[in-house]
Amino acid sequence: MGNWKDNLIDIAPYVAGEQPKKADFIKLNANENPYPPSPKVIEAINSFKAAGLNKYPDADATPLVSAVAERAGLSEENVFIGNGSDDVLALCFRAFFNSGKPVLYPDITYSFYPVWCSMLKIPYELIPVDEDFNIRAEDYKRENGGVIICNPNAPTSIGRDLDFMREILDANPDSVVISDEAYVDFGGVSALPLLKEYPNLAVVQTFSKSRSMAGMRIGCCFGGKDIIGALRAAKDSYNSYPVDSVAIAAGCASIADEEYFRVTVDRIIRTRDRLTDELRKMGFDVKDSSTNFLFASHPKYRAADISAFLKTKDIYVRFFNKPRIDNHLRITIGTDEEIDALIGALKEYIKNPGMGIDIRED
């Protein structure tokens, strides 16, 4: 006789960046925006009529769909809004990857992809990036049940251009190709201009990063009528009301403040470029970033040791104990003050690498 526990899910979940249980620390390990959302967002939340929460929200988040579509120059039938891009991507996996053939994505990329494949029993194949962590379009010219490309890629920070995405799309007319663009506003190139040419393209973006709204959970997908129709069908078979009323109001307010969006993004890019220069002066190898984070390694010092030392200074960066990237750090771009503290701590470590916590192995 079996045990009831045999019926429980057996899956390795996604692991987010460490969340210290304290208030006074510098958090550069979750790719969050260091600045608050638009003042218009704050005003929309503060003035929200909470008495109306006894009613269900608009099932399709129509006001926000309309605002996002107008900004993108698309029709409402080309936009889907979900509860964060993770929710949108999970629905994409449900809606698009049903052929029984393996879904293709890079071996070094957003680590939620294999979790969804495992959860939904979708076969998949990891396609190795090259020695410089570049995704090669030619590697995706093979039979598959779908392709998902994080562009710019995480955690490598490397962005690719439209010709790269076009090459993948041309090679895969019989599969849905997802361009996961969580970081595109920080210097990446969006695949949105290709939507009119490729009905099998889905472009996923988020309000979490460039719009400072990670705590609000708003994600969106752009695509042709059939792509968005399949997403809405999957949503209505799973959760008919994924986006709450407060989020809809806040999202509309964010879209209405284009100036704040641009100023904040530009500020992060300037800080990113300054940190890149400082790290390279200290001998770090830093990839040219199209994101709000850097992917860096040092030829003399182990990433694990550096990460451990930074924690003694209450500075948290992301260290991945995984093959091929276990000597790299992913460093979120914080405020200028936070980055100054990081630079000072790194200079201190390099001056005396034996100080603090050392977890080197013999």
GIRA-V333043 format. One record per residue. N is the residue number from 1. RES is the residue in three letters. OMEGA is omega as a letter, one per 30 degrees, with the letter a starting at -180 (* if undefined). Layout:
N|RES|OMEGA ; N|RES|OMEGA
//
This chain:
1|MET|a ; 2|GLY|l ; 3|ASN|a ; 4|TRP|l ; 5|LYS|l ; 6|ASP|a ; 7|ASN|l ; 8|LEU|a ; 9|ILE|l ; 10|ASP|a ; 11|ILE|l ; 12|ALA|a ; 13|PRO|l ; 14|TYR|l ; 15|VAL|l ; 16|ALA|l ; 17|GLY|a ; 18|GLU|l ; 19|GLN|a ; 20|PRO|a ; 21|LYS|l ; 22|LYS|a ; 23|ALA|a ; 24|ASP|l ; 25|PHE|l ; 26|ILE|a ; 27|LYS|a ; 28|LEU|a ; 29|ASN|a ; 30|ALA|l ; 31|ASN|l ; 32|GLU|l ; 33|ASN|a ; 34|PRO|a ; 35|TYR|a ; 36|PRO|l ; 37|PRO|l ; 38|SER|l ; 39|PRO|l ; 40|LYS|l ; 41|VAL|a ; 42|ILE|l ; 43|GLU|a ; 44|ALA|l ; 45|ILE|a ; 46|ASN|a ; 47|SER|a ; 48|PHE|l ; 49|LYS|a ; 50|ALA|l ; 51|ALA|a ; 52|GLY|a ; 53|LEU|l ; 54|ASN|l ; 55|LYS|l ; 56|TYR|l ; 57|PRO|l ; 58|ASP|a ; 59|ALA|a ; 60|ASP|a ; 61|ALA|a ; 62|THR|l ; 63|PRO|a ; 64|LEU|l ; 65|VAL|a ; 66|SER|a ; 67|ALA|l ; 68|VAL|l ; 69|ALA|a ; 70|GLU|a ; 71|ARG|a ; 72|ALA|a ; 73|GLY|a ; 74|LEU|l ; 75|SER|l ; 76|GLU|l ; 77|GLU|a ; 78|ASN|a ; 79|VAL|l ; 80|PHE|l ; 81|ILE|l ; 82|GLY|a ; 83|ASN|a ; 84|GLY|a ; 85|SER|l ; 86|ASP|l ; 87|ASP|l ; 88|VAL|l ; 89|LEU|l ; 90|ALA|l ; 91|LEU|l ; 92|CYS|l ; 93|PHE|l ; 94|ARG|a ; 95|ALA|a ; 96|PHE|a ; 97|PHE|a ; 98|ASN|a ; 99|SER|a ; 100|GLY|l ; 101|LYS|a ; 102|PRO|l ; 103|VAL|a ; 104|LEU|l ; 105|TYR|a ; 106|PRO|l ; 107|ASP|l ; 108|ILE|a ; 109|THR|a ; 110|TYR|a ; 111|SER|l ; 112|PHE|a ; 113|TYR|l ; 114|PRO|l ; 115|VAL|l ; 116|TRP|l ; 117|CYS|l ; 118|SER|a ; 119|MET|a ; 120|LEU|l ; 121|LYS|l ; 122|ILE|l ; 123|PRO|a ; 124|TYR|l ; 125|GLU|l ; 126|LEU|a ; 127|ILE|a ; 128|PRO|l ; 129|VAL|a ; 130|ASP|a ; 131|GLU|l ; 132|ASP|l ; 133|PHE|l ; 134|ASN|l ; 135|ILE|a ; 136|ARG|a ; 137|ALA|a ; 138|GLU|a ; 139|ASP|a ; 140|TYR|l ; 141|LYS|a ; 142|ARG|a ; 143|GLU|a ; 144|ASN|l ; 145|GLY|a ; 146|GLY|l ; 147|VAL|l ; 148|ILE|a ; 149|ILE|l ; 150|CYS|a ; 151|ASN|f ; 152|PRO|a ; 153|ASN|l ; 154|ALA|g ; 155|PRO|a ; 156|THR|l ; 157|SER|a ; 158|ILE|l ; 159|GLY|l ; 160|ARG|a ; 161|ASP|a ; 162|LEU|l ; 163|ASP|l ; 164|PHE|l ; 165|MET|l ; 166|ARG|l ; 167|GLU|l ; 168|ILE|a ; 169|LEU|l ; 170|ASP|a ; 171|ALA|a ; 172|ASN|a ; 173|PRO|a ; 174|ASP|l ; 175|SER|l ; 176|VAL|l ; 177|VAL|l ; 178|ILE|l ; 179|SER|a ; 180|ASP|a ; 181|GLU|a ; 182|ALA|a ; 183|TYR|a ; 184|VAL|a ; 185|ASP|a ; 186|PHE|l ; 187|GLY|l ; 188|GLY|l ; 189|VAL|a ; 190|SER|l ; 191|ALA|a ; 192|LEU|l ; 193|PRO|a ; 194|LEU|a ; 195|LEU|a ; 196|LYS|a ; 197|GLU|a ; 198|TYR|a ; 199|PRO|l ; 200|ASN|a ; 201|LEU|l ; 202|ALA|a ; 203|VAL|a ; 204|VAL|l ; 205|GLN|a ; 206|THR|l ; 207|PHE|a ; 208|SER|a ; 209|LYS|a ; 210|SER|a ; 211|ARG|l ; 212|SER|a ; 213|MET|l ; 214|ALA|a ; 215|GLY|a ; 216|MET|l ; 217|ARG|l ; 218|ILE|l ; 219|GLY|a ; 220|CYS|l ; 221|CYS|l ; 222|PHE|l ; 223|GLY|l ; 224|GLY|a ; 225|LYS|a ; 226|ASP|l ; 227|ILE|a ; 228|ILE|l ; 229|GLY|l ; 230|ALA|l ; 231|LEU|a ; 232|ARG|l ; 233|ALA|l ; 234|ALA|l ; 235|LYS|a ; 236|ASP|l ; 237|SER|a ; 238|TYR|a ; 239|ASN|a ; 240|SER|a ; 241|TYR|a ; 242|PRO|a ; 243|VAL|a ; 244|ASP|a ; 245|SER|l ; 246|VAL|l ; 247|ALA|l ; 248|ILE|l ; 249|ALA|a ; 250|ALA|l ; 251|GLY|l ; 252|CYS|l ; 253|ALA|l ; 254|SER|l ; 255|ILE|a ; 256|ALA|a ; 257|ASP|a ; 258|GLU|a ; 259|GLU|l ; 260|TYR|l ; 261|PHE|a ; 262|ARG|a ; 263|VAL|a ; 264|THR|l ; 265|VAL|l ; 266|ASP|l ; 267|ARG|l ; 268|ILE|l ; 269|ILE|l ; 270|ARG|l ; 271|THR|l ; 272|ARG|a ; 273|ASP|l ; 274|ARG|l ; 275|LEU|l ; 276|THR|l ; 277|ASP|a ; 278|GLU|l ; 279|LEU|l ; 280|ARG|l ; 281|LYS|l ; 282|MET|l ; 283|GLY|l ; 284|PHE|l ; 285|ASP|a ; 286|VAL|l ; 287|LYS|l ; 288|ASP|a ; 289|SER|l ; 290|SER|a ; 291|THR|l ; 292|ASN|l ; 293|PHE|l ; 294|LEU|l ; 295|PHE|a ; 296|ALA|l ; 297|SER|l ; 298|HIS|a ; 299|PRO|a ; 300|LYS|a ; 301|TYR|a ; 302|ARG|a ; 303|ALA|l ; 304|ALA|l ; 305|ASP|l ; 306|ILE|l ; 307|SER|a ; 308|ALA|l ; 309|PHE|a ; 310|LEU|l ; 311|LYS|l ; 312|THR|l ; 313|LYS|a ; 314|ASP|l ; 315|ILE|a ; 316|TYR|l ; 317|VAL|a ; 318|ARG|l ; 319|PHE|a ; 320|PHE|l ; 321|ASN|a ; 322|LYS|l ; 323|PRO|l ; 324|ARG|a ; 325|ILE|a ; 326|ASP|l ; 327|ASN|l ; 328|HIS|l ; 329|LEU|l ; 330|ARG|a ; 331|ILE|l ; 332|THR|l ; 333|ILE|l ; 334|GLY|l ; 335|THR|l ; 336|ASP|l ; 337|GLU|l ; 338|GLU|l ; 339|ILE|l ; 340|ASP|l ; 341|ALA|l ; 342|LEU|a ; 343|ILE|l ; 344|GLY|a ; 345|ALA|l ; 346|LEU|l ; 347|LYS|l ; 348|GLU|a ; 349|TYR|a ; 350|ILE|l ; 351|LYS|a ; 352|ASN|a ; 353|PRO|l ; 354|GLY|a ; 355|MET|l ; 356|GLY|a ; 357|ILE|l ; 358|ASP|a ; 359|ILE|l ; 360|ARG|l ; 361|GLU|l ; 362|ASP|*
//
